[in-house]
Amino acid sequence: MLSRVDPYGTLILSSSEMDQFIAEIEVELLRAEDPAVMEFLKGALRLARECQEKEEMQLRLDGD
């Protein structure tokens, strides 16, 4: 899932894709050493979990 992220484009993920996205973010969080990266990943994880609970939500990842 994370390999689909385009640093210059937009990726929109549905609530049905959150299981995989959350699993990948959790792995990255375990690997992270930089506190700023860890906080970013925790924020993404909170949003992903909220999206997972609400079928009508989407998670939008926008690049530059």
Biopython code that builds the backbone (N, CA, C, O; Angstrom):
import numpy as np
from Bio.PDB.StructureBuilder import StructureBuilder

atoms = [
    (1, "MET", "N", (0.817, -1.179, 0.000)),
    (1, "MET", "CA", (0.000, 0.000, 0.000)),
    (1, "MET", "C", (0.873, 1.259, 0.000)),
    (1, "MET", "O", (0.645, 2.175, -0.790)),
    (2, "LEU", "N", (1.856, 1.301, 0.873)),
    (2, "LEU", "CA", (2.711, 2.483, 0.941)),
    (2, "LEU", "C", (3.512, 2.683, -0.342)),
    (2, "LEU", "O", (3.903, 3.806, -0.660)),
    (3, "SER", "N", (3.754, 1.615, -1.070)),
    (3, "SER", "CA", (4.493, 1.734, -2.326)),
    (3, "SER", "C", (3.673, 2.474, -3.384)),
    (3, "SER", "O", (4.227, 2.944, -4.378)),
    (4, "ARG", "N", (2.371, 2.581, -3.182)),
    (4, "ARG", "CA", (1.504, 3.301, -4.126)),
    (4, "ARG", "C", (1.520, 4.806, -3.898)),
    (4, "ARG", "O", (1.018, 5.555, -4.736)),
    (5, "VAL", "N", (2.081, 5.263, -2.789)),
    (5, "VAL", "CA", (2.109, 6.694, -2.490)),
    (5, "VAL", "C", (3.013, 7.398, -3.494)),
    (5, "VAL", "O", (4.156, 6.996, -3.711)),
    (6, "ASP", "N", (2.481, 8.457, -4.102)),
    (6, "ASP", "CA", (3.218, 9.268, -5.074)),
    (6, "ASP", "C", (3.611, 10.577, -4.400)),
    (6, "ASP", "O", (2.732, 11.341, -3.999)),
    (7, "PRO", "N", (4.911, 10.859, -4.264)),
    (7, "PRO", "CA", (5.328, 12.084, -3.572)),
    (7, "PRO", "C", (4.875, 13.365, -4.276)),
    (7, "PRO", "O", (4.929, 14.444, -3.686)),
    (8, "TYR", "N", (4.436, 13.257, -5.508)),
    (8, "TYR", "CA", (4.009, 14.448, -6.262)),
    (8, "TYR", "C", (2.525, 14.415, -6.616)),
    (8, "TYR", "O", (2.002, 15.380, -7.173)),
    (9, "GLY", "N", (1.859, 13.343, -6.306)),
    (9, "GLY", "CA", (0.459, 13.198, -6.688)),
    (9, "GLY", "C", (-0.421, 12.954, -5.481)),
    (9, "GLY", "O", (-0.046, 13.256, -4.348)),
    (10, "THR", "N", (-1.586, 12.409, -5.733)),
    (10, "THR", "CA", (-2.577, 12.160, -4.702)),
    (10, "THR", "C", (-2.972, 10.689, -4.717)),
    (10, "THR", "O", (-3.153, 10.091, -5.778)),
    (11, "LEU", "N", (-3.101, 10.129, -3.548)),
    (11, "LEU", "CA", (-3.592, 8.757, -3.387)),
    (11, "LEU", "C", (-4.776, 8.804, -2.433)),
    (11, "LEU", "O", (-4.658, 9.303, -1.314)),
    (12, "ILE", "N", (-5.905, 8.290, -2.869)),
    (12, "ILE", "CA", (-7.097, 8.252, -2.035)),
    (12, "ILE", "C", (-7.380, 6.802, -1.672)),
    (12, "ILE", "O", (-7.535, 5.946, -2.543)),
    (13, "LEU", "N", (-7.444, 6.541, -0.371)),
    (13, "LEU", "CA", (-7.684, 5.193, 0.135)),
    (13, "LEU", "C", (-9.050, 5.135, 0.794)),
    (13, "LEU", "O", (-9.427, 6.039, 1.540)),
    (14, "SER", "N", (-9.788, 4.076, 0.521)),
    (14, "SER", "CA", (-11.109, 3.893, 1.114)),
    (14, "SER", "C", (-10.983, 3.207, 2.474)),
    (14, "SER", "O", (-9.921, 2.702, 2.838)),
    (15, "SER", "N", (-12.072, 3.204, 3.201)),
    (15, "SER", "CA", (-12.062, 2.560, 4.511)),
    (15, "SER", "C", (-11.763, 1.059, 4.394)),
    (15, "SER", "O", (-11.204, 0.467, 5.317)),
    (16, "SER", "N", (-12.130, 0.452, 3.277)),
    (16, "SER", "CA", (-11.870, -0.980, 3.099)),
    (16, "SER", "C", (-10.385, -1.283, 2.895)),
    (16, "SER", "O", (-9.975, -2.437, 3.018)),
    (17, "GLU", "N", (-9.582, -0.282, 2.588)),
    (17, "GLU", "CA", (-8.139, -0.469, 2.399)),
    (17, "GLU", "C", (-7.339, -0.201, 3.666)),
    (17, "GLU", "O", (-6.115, -0.331, 3.668)),
    (18, "MET", "N", (-8.022, 0.172, 4.740)),
    (18, "MET", "CA", (-7.329, 0.583, 5.954)),
    (18, "MET", "C", (-6.630, -0.549, 6.688)),
    (18, "MET", "O", (-5.609, -0.307, 7.331)),
    (19, "ASP", "N", (-7.138, -1.781, 6.618)),
    (19, "ASP", "CA", (-6.461, -2.887, 7.308)),
    (19, "ASP", "C", (-5.004, -2.990, 6.854)),
    (19, "ASP", "O", (-4.090, -3.046, 7.676)),
    (20, "GLN", "N", (-4.806, -3.014, 5.561)),
    (20, "GLN", "CA", (-3.447, -3.131, 5.029)),
    (20, "GLN", "C", (-2.633, -1.879, 5.320)),
    (20, "GLN", "O", (-1.468, -1.972, 5.704)),
    (21, "PHE", "N", (-3.238, -0.705, 5.139)),
    (21, "PHE", "CA", (-2.536, 0.553, 5.378)),
    (21, "PHE", "C", (-2.090, 0.641, 6.844)),
    (21, "PHE", "O", (-0.954, 1.020, 7.126)),
    (22, "ILE", "N", (-2.973, 0.294, 7.761)),
    (22, "ILE", "CA", (-2.643, 0.335, 9.189)),
    (22, "ILE", "C", (-1.506, -0.631, 9.501)),
    (22, "ILE", "O", (-0.584, -0.282, 10.239)),
    (23, "ALA", "N", (-1.558, -1.825, 8.957)),
    (23, "ALA", "CA", (-0.498, -2.810, 9.193)),
    (23, "ALA", "C", (0.852, -2.285, 8.718)),
    (23, "ALA", "O", (1.863, -2.454, 9.400)),
    (24, "GLU", "N", (0.869, -1.652, 7.556)),
    (24, "GLU", "CA", (2.129, -1.125, 7.019)),
    (24, "GLU", "C", (2.635, 0.058, 7.837)),
    (24, "GLU", "O", (3.839, 0.185, 8.062)),
    (25, "ILE", "N", (1.734, 0.919, 8.281)),
    (25, "ILE", "CA", (2.142, 2.058, 9.111)),
    (25, "ILE", "C", (2.696, 1.560, 10.448)),
    (25, "ILE", "O", (3.681, 2.104, 10.948)),
    (26, "GLU", "N", (2.080, 0.539, 11.025)),
    (26, "GLU", "CA", (2.570, -0.013, 12.293)),
    (26, "GLU", "C", (3.980, -0.576, 12.149)),
    (26, "GLU", "O", (4.801, -0.424, 13.054)),
    (27, "VAL", "N", (4.267, -1.221, 11.027)),
    (27, "VAL", "CA", (5.615, -1.741, 10.779)),
    (27, "VAL", "C", (6.612, -0.585, 10.686)),
    (27, "VAL", "O", (7.693, -0.639, 11.271)),
    (28, "GLU", "N", (6.241, 0.446, 9.954)),
    (28, "GLU", "CA", (7.131, 1.608, 9.811)),
    (28, "GLU", "C", (7.349, 2.306, 11.151)),
    (28, "GLU", "O", (8.442, 2.797, 11.430)),
    (29, "LEU", "N", (6.320, 2.345, 11.967)),
    (29, "LEU", "CA", (6.434, 2.964, 13.285)),
    (29, "LEU", "C", (7.430, 2.201, 14.156)),
    (29, "LEU", "O", (8.193, 2.815, 14.902)),
    (30, "LEU", "N", (7.431, 0.887, 14.070)),
    (30, "LEU", "CA", (8.396, 0.079, 14.829)),
    (30, "LEU", "C", (9.832, 0.325, 14.361)),
    (30, "LEU", "O", (10.771, 0.230, 15.153)),
    (31, "ARG", "N", (9.998, 0.636, 13.090)),
    (31, "ARG", "CA", (11.333, 0.865, 12.513)),
    (31, "ARG", "C", (11.837, 2.289, 12.733)),
    (31, "ARG", "O", (13.042, 2.536, 12.705)),
    (32, "ALA", "N", (10.925, 3.213, 12.950)),
    (32, "ALA", "CA", (11.280, 4.636, 13.019)),
    (32, "ALA", "C", (12.137, 4.929, 14.252)),
    (32, "ALA", "O", (11.909, 4.389, 15.334)),
    (33, "GLU", "N", (13.114, 5.788, 14.057)),
    (33, "GLU", "CA", (13.979, 6.220, 15.156)),
    (33, "GLU", "C", (13.847, 7.714, 15.414)),
    (33, "GLU", "O", (14.065, 8.169, 16.537)),
    (34, "ASP", "N", (13.497, 8.470, 14.404)),
    (34, "ASP", "CA", (13.368, 9.920, 14.516)),
    (34, "ASP", "C", (12.035, 10.258, 15.202)),
    (34, "ASP", "O", (10.980, 9.833, 14.732)),
    (35, "PRO", "N", (12.070, 11.004, 16.291)),
    (35, "PRO", "CA", (10.833, 11.350, 17.002)),
    (35, "PRO", "C", (9.809, 12.084, 16.131)),
    (35, "PRO", "O", (8.606, 11.878, 16.291)),
    (36, "ALA", "N", (10.263, 12.919, 15.232)),
    (36, "ALA", "CA", (9.334, 13.636, 14.351)),
    (36, "ALA", "C", (8.629, 12.673, 13.399)),
    (36, "ALA", "O", (7.434, 12.815, 13.140)),
    (37, "VAL", "N", (9.359, 11.709, 12.887)),
    (37, "VAL", "CA", (8.769, 10.698, 12.001)),
    (37, "VAL", "C", (7.781, 9.845, 12.785)),
    (37, "VAL", "O", (6.713, 9.498, 12.281)),
    (38, "MET", "N", (8.139, 9.513, 14.010)),
    (38, "MET", "CA", (7.252, 8.710, 14.848)),
    (38, "MET", "C", (5.934, 9.444, 15.115)),
    (38, "MET", "O", (4.864, 8.838, 15.054)),
    (39, "GLU", "N", (6.008, 10.723, 15.404)),
    (39, "GLU", "CA", (4.789, 11.510, 15.643)),
    (39, "GLU", "C", (3.937, 11.596, 14.385)),
    (39, "GLU", "O", (2.711, 11.510, 14.459)),
    (40, "PHE", "N", (4.578, 11.766, 13.231)),
    (40, "PHE", "CA", (3.849, 11.802, 11.962)),
    (40, "PHE", "C", (3.115, 10.483, 11.731)),
    (40, "PHE", "O", (1.937, 10.477, 11.372)),
    (41, "LEU", "N", (3.808, 9.374, 11.937)),
    (41, "LEU", "CA", (3.213, 8.059, 11.731)),
    (41, "LEU", "C", (2.071, 7.797, 12.716)),
    (41, "LEU", "O", (1.060, 7.196, 12.353)),
    (42, "LYS", "N", (2.232, 8.245, 13.950)),
    (42, "LYS", "CA", (1.156, 8.086, 14.936)),
    (42, "LYS", "C", (-0.089, 8.863, 14.508)),
    (42, "LYS", "O", (-1.212, 8.384, 14.665)),
    (43, "GLY", "N", (0.117, 10.053, 13.971)),
    (43, "GLY", "CA", (-1.007, 10.840, 13.474)),
    (43, "GLY", "C", (-1.697, 10.157, 12.304)),
    (43, "GLY", "O", (-2.925, 10.119, 12.232)),
    (44, "ALA", "N", (-0.900, 9.619, 11.387)),
    (44, "ALA", "CA", (-1.457, 8.898, 10.240)),
    (44, "ALA", "C", (-2.227, 7.660, 10.710)),
    (44, "ALA", "O", (-3.267, 7.317, 10.148)),
    (45, "LEU", "N", (-1.718, 7.011, 11.721)),
    (45, "LEU", "CA", (-2.369, 5.829, 12.268)),
    (45, "LEU", "C", (-3.719, 6.186, 12.906)),
    (45, "LEU", "O", (-4.699, 5.461, 12.736)),
    (46, "ARG", "N", (-3.764, 7.299, 13.635)),
    (46, "ARG", "CA", (-5.034, 7.740, 14.230)),
    (46, "ARG", "C", (-6.071, 8.016, 13.149)),
    (46, "ARG", "O", (-7.225, 7.605, 13.272)),
    (47, "LEU", "N", (-5.662, 8.713, 12.089)),
    (47, "LEU", "CA", (-6.584, 9.006, 10.991)),
    (47, "LEU", "C", (-7.031, 7.732, 10.286)),
    (47, "LEU", "O", (-8.203, 7.590, 9.940)),
    (48, "ALA", "N", (-6.110, 6.814, 10.075)),
    (48, "ALA", "CA", (-6.441, 5.554, 9.404)),
    (48, "ALA", "C", (-7.437, 4.743, 10.218)),
    (48, "ALA", "O", (-8.358, 4.146, 9.660)),
    (49, "ARG", "N", (-7.261, 4.718, 11.519)),
    (49, "ARG", "CA", (-8.195, 3.968, 12.376)),
    (49, "ARG", "C", (-9.586, 4.606, 12.370)),
    (49, "ARG", "O", (-10.597, 3.904, 12.387)),
    (50, "GLU", "N", (-9.629, 5.921, 12.347)),
    (50, "GLU", "CA", (-10.924, 6.604, 12.254)),
    (50, "GLU", "C", (-11.592, 6.296, 10.913)),
    (50, "GLU", "O", (-12.794, 6.037, 10.854)),
    (51, "CYS", "N", (-10.814, 6.327, 9.857)),
    (51, "CYS", "CA", (-11.334, 6.019, 8.520)),
    (51, "CYS", "C", (-11.826, 4.577, 8.457)),
    (51, "CYS", "O", (-12.845, 4.300, 7.825)),
    (52, "GLN", "N", (-11.124, 3.673, 9.093)),
    (52, "GLN", "CA", (-11.483, 2.259, 9.106)),
    (52, "GLN", "C", (-12.862, 2.050, 9.746)),
    (52, "GLN", "O", (-13.620, 1.176, 9.326)),
    (53, "GLU", "N", (-13.176, 2.849, 10.752)),
    (53, "GLU", "CA", (-14.430, 2.703, 11.487)),
    (53, "GLU", "C", (-15.630, 3.281, 10.746)),
    (53, "GLU", "O", (-16.766, 2.872, 10.984)),
    (54, "LYS", "N", (-15.379, 4.232, 9.846)),
    (54, "LYS", "CA", (-16.475, 4.933, 9.174)),
    (54, "LYS", "C", (-16.406, 4.659, 7.681)),
    (54, "LYS", "O", (-15.552, 5.198, 6.978)),
    (55, "GLU", "N", (-17.294, 3.833, 7.216)),
    (55, "GLU", "CA", (-17.289, 3.362, 5.833)),
    (55, "GLU", "C", (-17.302, 4.494, 4.807)),
    (55, "GLU", "O", (-16.738, 4.349, 3.722)),
    (56, "GLU", "N", (-17.929, 5.602, 5.133)),
    (56, "GLU", "CA", (-18.046, 6.707, 4.184)),
    (56, "GLU", "C", (-16.781, 7.572, 4.099)),
    (56, "GLU", "O", (-16.693, 8.457, 3.248)),
    (57, "MET", "N", (-15.812, 7.320, 4.971)),
    (57, "MET", "CA", (-14.590, 8.134, 4.976)),
    (57, "MET", "C", (-13.550, 7.607, 3.994)),
    (57, "MET", "O", (-13.545, 6.434, 3.620)),
    (58, "GLN", "N", (-12.674, 8.518, 3.593)),
    (58, "GLN", "CA", (-11.511, 8.187, 2.770)),
    (58, "GLN", "C", (-10.309, 8.882, 3.369)),
    (58, "GLN", "O", (-10.429, 9.930, 4.003)),
    (59, "LEU", "N", (-9.155, 8.289, 3.162)),
    (59, "LEU", "CA", (-7.905, 8.896, 3.586)),
    (59, "LEU", "C", (-7.188, 9.376, 2.338)),
    (59, "LEU", "O", (-6.919, 8.590, 1.429)),
    (60, "ARG", "N", (-6.882, 10.651, 2.291)),
    (60, "ARG", "CA", (-6.279, 11.245, 1.106)),
    (60, "ARG", "C", (-4.845, 11.643, 1.424)),
    (60, "ARG", "O", (-4.599, 12.410, 2.354)),
    (61, "LEU", "N", (-3.903, 11.119, 0.649)),
    (61, "LEU", "CA", (-2.490, 11.437, 0.821)),
    (61, "LEU", "C", (-2.062, 12.315, -0.367)),
    (61, "LEU", "O", (-2.026, 11.856, -1.509)),
    (62, "ASP", "N", (-1.747, 13.554, -0.083)),
    (62, "ASP", "CA", (-1.357, 14.507, -1.138)),
    (62, "ASP", "C", (0.136, 14.762, -1.094)),
    (62, "ASP", "O", (0.697, 15.041, -0.034)),
    (63, "GLY", "N", (0.781, 14.664, -2.251)),
    (63, "GLY", "CA", (2.198, 14.994, -2.374)),
    (63, "GLY", "C", (2.370, 16.471, -2.624)),
    (63, "GLY", "O", (1.420, 17.247, -2.527)),
    (64, "ASP", "N", (3.583, 16.852, -2.945)),
    (64, "ASP", "CA", (3.867, 18.266, -3.221)),
    (64, "ASP", "C", (3.125, 18.655, -4.428)),
    (64, "ASP", "O", (3.206, 19.805, -4.859)),
]
sb = StructureBuilder()
sb.init_structure("model")
sb.init_model(0)
sb.init_chain("A")
sb.init_seg("    ")
for serial, (resi, resn, name, xyz) in enumerate(atoms, 1):
    if name == "N":
        sb.init_residue(resn, " ", resi, " ")
    sb.init_atom(name, np.array(xyz, "f"), 0.0, 1.0, " ", f" {name:<3s}", serial, name[0])
structure = sb.get_structure()
